[in-house]
């Protein structure tokens, strides 16, 4: 569906059905970045980022960074958590 965008260094925004680290790595090899939400059942999400038993304040965020990956856990409302995923390469 996005094959015509390969090599254009554009970004792709996805929802939790299409977002995964494997898919993001494939697109990154084609010079595309990915921003999207992750489903809470994905294995690559650390347990700290899921609200679980500990209650966090509304509008509270936790950030996690790797070399080419950013993960954000955001609480928009009580008992609701959104996991955001950004995968990109830094061009010098």
Biopython code that builds the backbone (N, CA, C, O; Angstrom):
import numpy as np
from Bio.PDB.StructureBuilder import StructureBuilder

atoms = [
    (1, "UNK", "N", (0.807, -1.185, 0.000)),
    (1, "UNK", "CA", (0.000, 0.000, 0.000)),
    (1, "UNK", "C", (0.863, 1.267, 0.000)),
    (1, "UNK", "O", (0.449, 2.292, -0.542)),
    (2, "UNK", "N", (2.042, 1.209, 0.593)),
    (2, "UNK", "CA", (2.915, 2.383, 0.637)),
    (2, "UNK", "C", (4.184, 2.180, -0.187)),
    (2, "UNK", "O", (5.154, 2.921, -0.026)),
    (3, "UNK", "N", (4.183, 1.194, -1.059)),
    (3, "UNK", "CA", (5.381, 0.892, -1.853)),
    (3, "UNK", "C", (5.827, 2.079, -2.693)),
    (3, "UNK", "O", (7.023, 2.253, -2.925)),
    (4, "UNK", "N", (4.896, 2.890, -3.148)),
    (4, "UNK", "CA", (5.265, 4.040, -3.959)),
    (4, "UNK", "C", (5.982, 5.125, -3.150)),
    (4, "UNK", "O", (6.535, 6.058, -3.733)),
    (5, "UNK", "N", (5.982, 5.017, -1.819)),
    (5, "UNK", "CA", (6.655, 5.990, -0.962)),
    (5, "UNK", "C", (8.055, 5.547, -0.527)),
    (5, "UNK", "O", (8.766, 6.314, 0.122)),
    (6, "UNK", "N", (8.456, 4.328, -0.874)),
    (6, "UNK", "CA", (9.776, 3.842, -0.488)),
    (6, "UNK", "C", (10.853, 4.791, -1.006)),
    (6, "UNK", "O", (10.808, 5.233, -2.155)),
    (7, "UNK", "N", (11.818, 5.097, -0.148)),
    (7, "UNK", "CA", (12.941, 5.925, -0.538)),
    (7, "UNK", "C", (12.670, 7.412, -0.523)),
    (7, "UNK", "O", (13.550, 8.197, -0.876)),
    (8, "UNK", "N", (11.464, 7.828, -0.119)),
    (8, "UNK", "CA", (11.128, 9.252, -0.145)),
    (8, "UNK", "C", (11.410, 9.955, 1.178)),
    (8, "UNK", "O", (11.259, 11.173, 1.271)),
    (9, "UNK", "N", (11.823, 9.198, 2.218)),
    (9, "UNK", "CA", (12.100, 9.731, 3.554)),
    (9, "UNK", "C", (10.879, 10.413, 4.166)),
    (9, "UNK", "O", (11.010, 11.397, 4.893)),
    (10, "UNK", "N", (9.701, 9.890, 3.871)),
    (10, "UNK", "CA", (8.461, 10.409, 4.443)),
    (10, "UNK", "C", (8.069, 9.600, 5.662)),
    (10, "UNK", "O", (8.611, 8.523, 5.912)),
    (11, "UNK", "N", (7.124, 10.130, 6.414)),
    (11, "UNK", "CA", (6.641, 9.451, 7.600)),
    (11, "UNK", "C", (5.305, 8.788, 7.365)),
    (11, "UNK", "O", (4.538, 9.202, 6.496)),
    (12, "UNK", "N", (5.031, 7.763, 8.139)),
    (12, "UNK", "CA", (3.788, 7.012, 8.050)),
    (12, "UNK", "C", (3.153, 7.015, 9.433)),
    (12, "UNK", "O", (3.823, 6.730, 10.426)),
    (13, "UNK", "N", (1.868, 7.334, 9.503)),
    (13, "UNK", "CA", (1.137, 7.342, 10.767)),
    (13, "UNK", "C", (0.176, 6.159, 10.742)),
    (13, "UNK", "O", (-0.606, 6.001, 9.804)),
    (14, "UNK", "N", (0.242, 5.320, 11.794)),
    (14, "UNK", "CA", (-0.563, 4.099, 11.825)),
    (14, "UNK", "C", (-1.332, 3.989, 13.133)),
    (14, "UNK", "O", (-1.012, 4.657, 14.116)),
    (15, "UNK", "N", (-2.353, 3.135, 13.129)),
    (15, "UNK", "CA", (-3.063, 2.844, 14.369)),
    (15, "UNK", "C", (-2.522, 1.541, 14.951)),
    (15, "UNK", "O", (-1.592, 0.957, 14.394)),
    (16, "UNK", "N", (-3.087, 1.083, 16.050)),
    (16, "UNK", "CA", (-2.513, -0.063, 16.759)),
    (16, "UNK", "C", (-2.621, -1.374, 15.989)),
    (16, "UNK", "O", (-1.902, -2.319, 16.312)),
    (17, "UNK", "N", (-3.484, -1.470, 14.990)),
    (17, "UNK", "CA", (-3.592, -2.697, 14.206)),
    (17, "UNK", "C", (-2.379, -2.883, 13.302)),
    (17, "UNK", "O", (-1.941, -4.014, 13.088)),
    (18, "UNK", "N", (-1.829, -1.795, 12.768)),
    (18, "UNK", "CA", (-0.730, -1.865, 11.808)),
    (18, "UNK", "C", (0.645, -1.584, 12.431)),
    (18, "UNK", "O", (1.659, -1.775, 11.760)),
    (19, "UNK", "N", (0.708, -1.144, 13.668)),
    (19, "UNK", "CA", (1.968, -0.742, 14.276)),
    (19, "UNK", "C", (2.649, -1.919, 14.962)),
    (19, "UNK", "O", (2.065, -2.574, 15.824)),
    (20, "UNK", "N", (3.887, -2.175, 14.567)),
    (20, "UNK", "CA", (4.719, -3.161, 15.248)),
    (20, "UNK", "C", (6.171, -2.811, 14.973)),
    (20, "UNK", "O", (6.481, -2.101, 14.017)),
    (21, "UNK", "N", (7.047, -3.311, 15.813)),
    (21, "UNK", "CA", (8.464, -3.012, 15.623)),
    (21, "UNK", "C", (9.002, -3.668, 14.354)),
    (21, "UNK", "O", (9.845, -3.089, 13.669)),
    (22, "UNK", "N", (8.525, -4.860, 14.037)),
    (22, "UNK", "CA", (8.984, -5.543, 12.829)),
    (22, "UNK", "C", (8.600, -4.751, 11.574)),
    (22, "UNK", "O", (9.412, -4.575, 10.666)),
    (23, "UNK", "N", (7.357, -4.280, 11.541)),
    (23, "UNK", "CA", (6.903, -3.483, 10.401)),
    (23, "UNK", "C", (7.676, -2.172, 10.316)),
    (23, "UNK", "O", (8.028, -1.727, 9.224)),
    (24, "UNK", "N", (7.939, -1.556, 11.461)),
    (24, "UNK", "CA", (8.692, -0.300, 11.478)),
    (24, "UNK", "C", (10.121, -0.515, 10.987)),
    (24, "UNK", "O", (10.656, 0.332, 10.272)),
    (25, "UNK", "N", (10.747, -1.630, 11.355)),
    (25, "UNK", "CA", (12.096, -1.924, 10.868)),
    (25, "UNK", "C", (12.111, -2.118, 9.358)),
    (25, "UNK", "O", (13.036, -1.667, 8.682)),
    (26, "UNK", "N", (11.094, -2.784, 8.827)),
    (26, "UNK", "CA", (11.008, -2.968, 7.389)),
    (26, "UNK", "C", (10.895, -1.619, 6.679)),
    (26, "UNK", "O", (11.578, -1.384, 5.682)),
    (27, "UNK", "N", (10.038, -0.737, 7.186)),
    (27, "UNK", "CA", (9.861, 0.573, 6.566)),
    (27, "UNK", "C", (11.088, 1.459, 6.756)),
    (27, "UNK", "O", (11.410, 2.269, 5.887)),
    (28, "UNK", "N", (11.768, 1.310, 7.884)),
    (28, "UNK", "CA", (12.973, 2.096, 8.122)),
    (28, "UNK", "C", (14.065, 1.721, 7.126)),
    (28, "UNK", "O", (14.834, 2.583, 6.698)),
    (29, "UNK", "N", (14.142, 0.456, 6.756)),
    (29, "UNK", "CA", (15.096, 0.027, 5.733)),
    (29, "UNK", "C", (14.753, 0.594, 4.365)),
    (29, "UNK", "O", (15.607, 0.640, 3.480)),
    (30, "UNK", "N", (13.500, 1.028, 4.182)),
    (30, "UNK", "CA", (13.060, 1.657, 2.934)),
    (30, "UNK", "C", (13.065, 3.184, 3.059)),
    (30, "UNK", "O", (12.453, 3.875, 2.245)),
    (31, "UNK", "N", (13.757, 3.713, 4.081)),
    (31, "UNK", "CA", (13.889, 5.158, 4.328)),
    (31, "UNK", "C", (12.552, 5.834, 4.603)),
    (31, "UNK", "O", (12.251, 6.892, 4.050)),
    (32, "UNK", "N", (11.756, 5.211, 5.463)),
    (32, "UNK", "CA", (10.500, 5.794, 5.921)),
    (32, "UNK", "C", (10.459, 5.721, 7.438)),
    (32, "UNK", "O", (11.005, 4.787, 8.025)),
    (33, "UNK", "N", (9.821, 6.689, 8.080)),
    (33, "UNK", "CA", (9.656, 6.673, 9.526)),
    (33, "UNK", "C", (8.223, 6.274, 9.860)),
    (33, "UNK", "O", (7.329, 6.367, 9.018)),
    (34, "UNK", "N", (8.013, 5.827, 11.101)),
    (34, "UNK", "CA", (6.699, 5.363, 11.532)),
    (34, "UNK", "C", (6.353, 6.014, 12.870)),
    (34, "UNK", "O", (7.172, 6.049, 13.789)),
    (35, "UNK", "N", (5.134, 6.525, 12.964)),
    (35, "UNK", "CA", (4.554, 7.015, 14.212)),
    (35, "UNK", "C", (3.203, 6.341, 14.348)),
    (35, "UNK", "O", (2.421, 6.320, 13.397)),
    (36, "UNK", "N", (2.917, 5.788, 15.524)),
    (36, "UNK", "CA", (1.628, 5.127, 15.685)),
    (36, "UNK", "C", (1.358, 4.752, 17.126)),
    (36, "UNK", "O", (2.202, 4.923, 18.006)),
    (37, "UNK", "N", (0.165, 4.240, 17.343)),
    (37, "UNK", "CA", (-0.202, 3.731, 18.656)),
    (37, "UNK", "C", (0.037, 2.228, 18.673)),
    (37, "UNK", "O", (-0.054, 1.559, 17.643)),
    (38, "UNK", "N", (0.337, 1.715, 19.838)),
    (38, "UNK", "CA", (0.553, 0.277, 20.009)),
    (38, "UNK", "C", (-0.581, -0.313, 20.837)),
    (38, "UNK", "O", (-1.055, 0.309, 21.788)),
    (39, "UNK", "N", (-1.006, -1.499, 20.475)),
    (39, "UNK", "CA", (-1.970, -2.223, 21.296)),
    (39, "UNK", "C", (-1.303, -2.701, 22.576)),
    (39, "UNK", "O", (-0.115, -3.020, 22.579)),
    (40, "UNK", "N", (-2.050, -2.749, 23.645)),
    (40, "UNK", "CA", (-1.479, -3.107, 24.942)),
    (40, "UNK", "C", (-1.027, -4.558, 25.033)),
    (40, "UNK", "O", (-0.367, -4.929, 26.003)),
    (41, "UNK", "N", (-1.363, -5.388, 24.050)),
    (41, "UNK", "CA", (-0.980, -6.798, 24.074)),
    (41, "UNK", "C", (0.356, -7.055, 23.389)),
    (41, "UNK", "O", (0.815, -8.197, 23.371)),
    (42, "UNK", "N", (0.993, -6.038, 22.827)),
    (42, "UNK", "CA", (2.279, -6.223, 22.152)),
    (42, "UNK", "C", (3.354, -6.572, 23.178)),
    (42, "UNK", "O", (3.437, -5.961, 24.243)),
    (43, "UNK", "N", (4.170, -7.558, 22.840)),
    (43, "UNK", "CA", (5.195, -8.035, 23.770)),
    (43, "UNK", "C", (6.335, -7.043, 23.958)),
    (43, "UNK", "O", (7.027, -7.091, 24.975)),
    (44, "UNK", "N", (6.548, -6.141, 22.996)),
    (44, "UNK", "CA", (7.665, -5.212, 23.108)),
    (44, "UNK", "C", (7.412, -4.048, 24.056)),
    (44, "UNK", "O", (8.298, -3.217, 24.252)),
    (45, "UNK", "N", (6.224, -3.971, 24.648)),
    (45, "UNK", "CA", (5.914, -2.895, 25.594)),
    (45, "UNK", "C", (6.355, -3.326, 26.994)),
    (45, "UNK", "O", (5.900, -4.357, 27.489)),
    (46, "UNK", "N", (7.231, -2.554, 27.639)),
    (46, "UNK", "CA", (7.622, -2.883, 29.019)),
    (46, "UNK", "C", (6.423, -2.763, 29.960)),
    (46, "UNK", "O", (5.524, -1.956, 29.723)),
    (47, "UNK", "N", (6.412, -3.558, 31.017)),
    (47, "UNK", "CA", (5.277, -3.555, 31.941)),
    (47, "UNK", "C", (5.124, -2.212, 32.646)),
    (47, "UNK", "O", (4.016, -1.859, 33.051)),
    (48, "UNK", "N", (6.193, -1.464, 32.801)),
    (48, "UNK", "CA", (6.111, -0.137, 33.424)),
    (48, "UNK", "C", (5.212, 0.799, 32.616)),
    (48, "UNK", "O", (4.571, 1.681, 33.188)),
    (49, "UNK", "N", (5.156, 0.620, 31.302)),
    (49, "UNK", "CA", (4.390, 1.505, 30.435)),
    (49, "UNK", "C", (2.899, 1.194, 30.441)),
    (49, "UNK", "O", (2.095, 2.029, 30.027)),
    (50, "UNK", "N", (2.525, 0.023, 30.895)),
    (50, "UNK", "CA", (1.111, -0.332, 31.023)),
    (50, "UNK", "C", (0.648, 0.087, 32.405)),
    (50, "UNK", "O", (1.376, -0.103, 33.379)),
    (51, "UNK", "N", (-0.528, 0.643, 32.511)),
    (51, "UNK", "CA", (-0.948, 1.202, 33.804)),
    (51, "UNK", "C", (-1.103, 0.122, 34.861)),
    (51, "UNK", "O", (-0.726, 0.343, 36.012)),
    (52, "UNK", "N", (-1.642, -1.032, 34.514)),
    (52, "UNK", "CA", (-1.731, -2.157, 35.443)),
    (52, "UNK", "C", (-2.383, -1.794, 36.756)),
    (52, "UNK", "O", (-3.408, -1.113, 36.786)),
    (53, "UNK", "N", (-1.784, -2.253, 37.845)),
    (53, "UNK", "CA", (-2.363, -2.025, 39.163)),
    (53, "UNK", "C", (-2.067, -0.634, 39.696)),
    (53, "UNK", "O", (-2.882, -0.071, 40.428)),
    (54, "UNK", "N", (-0.916, -0.064, 39.344)),
    (54, "UNK", "CA", (-0.613, 1.267, 39.847)),
    (54, "UNK", "C", (-1.426, 2.297, 39.061)),
    (54, "UNK", "O", (-1.502, 2.234, 37.834)),
    (55, "UNK", "N", (-2.016, 3.220, 39.758)),
    (55, "UNK", "CA", (-2.806, 4.274, 39.123)),
    (55, "UNK", "C", (-1.915, 5.482, 38.900)),
    (55, "UNK", "O", (-1.198, 5.914, 39.802)),
    (56, "UNK", "N", (-1.966, 6.017, 37.702)),
    (56, "UNK", "CA", (-1.191, 7.207, 37.389)),
    (56, "UNK", "C", (-2.142, 8.377, 37.211)),
    (56, "UNK", "O", (-3.321, 8.207, 36.902)),
    (57, "UNK", "N", (-1.599, 9.563, 37.414)),
    (57, "UNK", "CA", (-2.403, 10.768, 37.293)),
    (57, "UNK", "C", (-2.780, 11.025, 35.833)),
    (57, "UNK", "O", (-2.072, 10.612, 34.914)),
    (58, "UNK", "N", (-3.895, 11.706, 35.637)),
    (58, "UNK", "CA", (-4.327, 12.104, 34.302)),
    (58, "UNK", "C", (-3.295, 13.065, 33.727)),
    (58, "UNK", "O", (-2.773, 13.919, 34.444)),
    (59, "UNK", "N", (-3.001, 12.932, 32.449)),
    (59, "UNK", "CA", (-2.007, 13.708, 31.698)),
    (59, "UNK", "C", (-0.571, 13.361, 32.092)),
    (59, "UNK", "O", (0.349, 14.132, 31.819)),
    (60, "UNK", "N", (-0.376, 12.220, 32.722)),
    (60, "UNK", "CA", (0.955, 11.759, 33.102)),
    (60, "UNK", "C", (1.566, 10.990, 31.930)),
    (60, "UNK", "O", (0.868, 10.233, 31.254)),
    (61, "UNK", "N", (2.861, 11.180, 31.686)),
    (61, "UNK", "CA", (3.548, 10.497, 30.585)),
    (61, "UNK", "C", (4.827, 9.842, 31.083)),
    (61, "UNK", "O", (5.496, 10.357, 31.978)),
    (62, "UNK", "N", (5.156, 8.704, 30.494)),
    (62, "UNK", "CA", (6.429, 8.027, 30.709)),
    (62, "UNK", "C", (7.081, 7.886, 29.340)),
    (62, "UNK", "O", (6.440, 7.445, 28.387)),
    (63, "UNK", "N", (8.351, 8.258, 29.240)),
    (63, "UNK", "CA", (9.074, 8.178, 27.981)),
    (63, "UNK", "C", (10.158, 7.112, 28.069)),
    (63, "UNK", "O", (10.808, 6.958, 29.103)),
    (64, "UNK", "N", (10.342, 6.387, 26.989)),
    (64, "UNK", "CA", (11.417, 5.405, 26.884)),
    (64, "UNK", "C", (12.134, 5.605, 25.562)),
    (64, "UNK", "O", (11.497, 5.828, 24.532)),
    (65, "UNK", "N", (13.462, 5.524, 25.586)),
    (65, "UNK", "CA", (14.256, 5.788, 24.398)),
    (65, "UNK", "C", (15.223, 4.648, 24.124)),
    (65, "UNK", "O", (15.777, 4.053, 25.048)),
    (66, "UNK", "N", (15.419, 4.352, 22.860)),
    (66, "UNK", "CA", (16.480, 3.465, 22.386)),
    (66, "UNK", "C", (17.167, 4.220, 21.263)),
    (66, "UNK", "O", (16.851, 5.387, 21.027)),
    (67, "UNK", "N", (18.087, 3.593, 20.573)),
    (67, "UNK", "CA", (18.861, 4.307, 19.551)),
    (67, "UNK", "C", (17.979, 4.904, 18.459)),
    (67, "UNK", "O", (18.220, 6.034, 18.035)),
    (68, "UNK", "N", (16.980, 4.189, 18.001)),
    (68, "UNK", "CA", (16.126, 4.681, 16.916)),
    (68, "UNK", "C", (14.638, 4.567, 17.243)),
    (68, "UNK", "O", (13.796, 4.618, 16.346)),
    (69, "UNK", "N", (14.317, 4.414, 18.521)),
    (69, "UNK", "CA", (12.946, 4.139, 18.937)),
    (69, "UNK", "C", (12.574, 5.012, 20.130)),
    (69, "UNK", "O", (13.363, 5.177, 21.061)),
    (70, "UNK", "N", (11.372, 5.565, 20.094)),
    (70, "UNK", "CA", (10.816, 6.302, 21.228)),
    (70, "UNK", "C", (9.463, 5.703, 21.560)),
    (70, "UNK", "O", (8.645, 5.474, 20.668)),
    (71, "UNK", "N", (9.224, 5.450, 22.834)),
    (71, "UNK", "CA", (7.970, 4.892, 23.302)),
    (71, "UNK", "C", (7.426, 5.829, 24.376)),
    (71, "UNK", "O", (8.161, 6.227, 25.280)),
    (72, "UNK", "N", (6.150, 6.183, 24.286)),
    (72, "UNK", "CA", (5.516, 7.077, 25.256)),
    (72, "UNK", "C", (4.246, 6.420, 25.760)),
    (72, "UNK", "O", (3.426, 5.946, 24.974)),
    (73, "UNK", "N", (4.089, 6.395, 27.068)),
    (73, "UNK", "CA", (2.851, 5.937, 27.689)),
    (73, "UNK", "C", (2.161, 7.167, 28.268)),
    (73, "UNK", "O", (2.705, 7.833, 29.149)),
    (74, "UNK", "N", (0.965, 7.467, 27.774)),
    (74, "UNK", "CA", (0.254, 8.681, 28.150)),
    (74, "UNK", "C", (-1.104, 8.310, 28.732)),
    (74, "UNK", "O", (-1.775, 7.409, 28.228)),
    (75, "UNK", "N", (-1.508, 9.005, 29.794)),
    (75, "UNK", "CA", (-2.805, 8.777, 30.436)),
    (75, "UNK", "C", (-3.712, 9.969, 30.105)),
    (75, "UNK", "O", (-3.618, 11.005, 30.763)),
    (76, "UNK", "N", (-4.593, 9.843, 29.094)),
    (76, "UNK", "CA", (-5.455, 10.959, 28.723)),
    (76, "UNK", "C", (-6.659, 11.140, 29.657)),
    (76, "UNK", "O", (-7.178, 12.247, 29.797)),
    (77, "UNK", "N", (-7.097, 10.052, 30.290)),
    (77, "UNK", "CA", (-8.237, 10.088, 31.201)),
    (77, "UNK", "C", (-8.042, 9.007, 32.259)),
    (77, "UNK", "O", (-7.175, 8.144, 32.121)),
    (78, "UNK", "N", (-8.830, 9.057, 33.289)),
    (78, "UNK", "CA", (-8.723, 8.077, 34.368)),
    (78, "UNK", "C", (-8.951, 6.669, 33.827)),
    (78, "UNK", "O", (-9.894, 6.437, 33.071)),
    (79, "UNK", "N", (-8.090, 5.732, 34.214)),
    (79, "UNK", "CA", (-8.154, 4.323, 33.800)),
    (79, "UNK", "C", (-8.017, 4.126, 32.293)),
    (79, "UNK", "O", (-8.547, 3.157, 31.750)),
    (80, "UNK", "N", (-7.322, 5.022, 31.617)),
    (80, "UNK", "CA", (-7.090, 4.921, 30.172)),
    (80, "UNK", "C", (-5.616, 5.201, 29.914)),
    (80, "UNK", "O", (-5.061, 6.161, 30.449)),
    (81, "UNK", "N", (-4.978, 4.363, 29.094)),
    (81, "UNK", "CA", (-3.571, 4.538, 28.754)),
    (81, "UNK", "C", (-3.409, 4.400, 27.247)),
    (81, "UNK", "O", (-3.987, 3.503, 26.633)),
    (82, "UNK", "N", (-2.625, 5.285, 26.658)),
    (82, "UNK", "CA", (-2.319, 5.238, 25.236)),
    (82, "UNK", "C", (-0.813, 5.060, 25.092)),
    (82, "UNK", "O", (-0.040, 5.785, 25.717)),
    (83, "UNK", "N", (-0.393, 4.099, 24.270)),
    (83, "UNK", "CA", (1.019, 3.842, 24.030)),
    (83, "UNK", "C", (1.358, 4.367, 22.635)),
    (83, "UNK", "O", (0.791, 3.909, 21.643)),
    (84, "UNK", "N", (2.281, 5.325, 22.560)),
    (84, "UNK", "CA", (2.715, 5.898, 21.291)),
    (84, "UNK", "C", (4.094, 5.371, 20.938)),
    (84, "UNK", "O", (4.933, 5.159, 21.814)),
    (85, "UNK", "N", (4.318, 5.163, 19.656)),
    (85, "UNK", "CA", (5.530, 4.525, 19.145)),
    (85, "UNK", "C", (6.082, 5.392, 18.018)),
    (85, "UNK", "O", (5.348, 5.769, 17.105)),
    (86, "UNK", "N", (7.379, 5.710, 18.084)),
    (86, "UNK", "CA", (8.028, 6.472, 17.005)),
    (86, "UNK", "C", (9.332, 5.777, 16.662)),
    (86, "UNK", "O", (10.180, 5.566, 17.529)),
    (87, "UNK", "N", (9.487, 5.427, 15.409)),
    (87, "UNK", "CA", (10.679, 4.723, 14.941)),
    (87, "UNK", "C", (11.246, 5.489, 13.771)),
    (87, "UNK", "O", (10.594, 5.605, 12.733)),
    (88, "UNK", "N", (12.453, 6.017, 13.919)),
    (88, "UNK", "CA", (13.056, 6.786, 12.835)),
    (88, "UNK", "C", (14.570, 6.716, 12.938)),
    (88, "UNK", "O", (15.123, 6.273, 13.945)),
    (89, "UNK", "N", (15.214, 7.152, 11.899)),
    (89, "UNK", "CA", (16.657, 7.194, 11.859)),
    (89, "UNK", "C", (17.082, 8.664, 11.831)),
    (89, "UNK", "O", (16.428, 9.496, 11.202)),
    (90, "UNK", "N", (18.153, 8.966, 12.501)),
    (90, "UNK", "CA", (18.663, 10.327, 12.516)),
    (90, "UNK", "C", (19.589, 10.511, 11.328)),
    (90, "UNK", "O", (20.573, 9.785, 11.185)),
    (91, "UNK", "N", (19.284, 11.463, 10.489)),
    (91, "UNK", "CA", (20.130, 11.762, 9.330)),
    (91, "UNK", "C", (21.126, 12.826, 9.716)),
    (91, "UNK", "O", (20.762, 13.806, 10.367)),
    (92, "UNK", "N", (22.381, 12.657, 9.328)),
    (92, "UNK", "CA", (23.412, 13.653, 9.642)),
    (92, "UNK", "C", (23.847, 14.395, 8.412)),
    (92, "UNK", "O", (24.708, 15.271, 8.491)),
]
sb = StructureBuilder()
sb.init_structure("model")
sb.init_model(0)
sb.init_chain("A")
sb.init_seg("    ")
for serial, (resi, resn, name, xyz) in enumerate(atoms, 1):
    if name == "N":
        sb.init_residue(resn, " ", resi, " ")
    sb.init_atom(name, np.array(xyz, "f"), 0.0, 1.0, " ", f" {name:<3s}", serial, name[0])
structure = sb.get_structure()
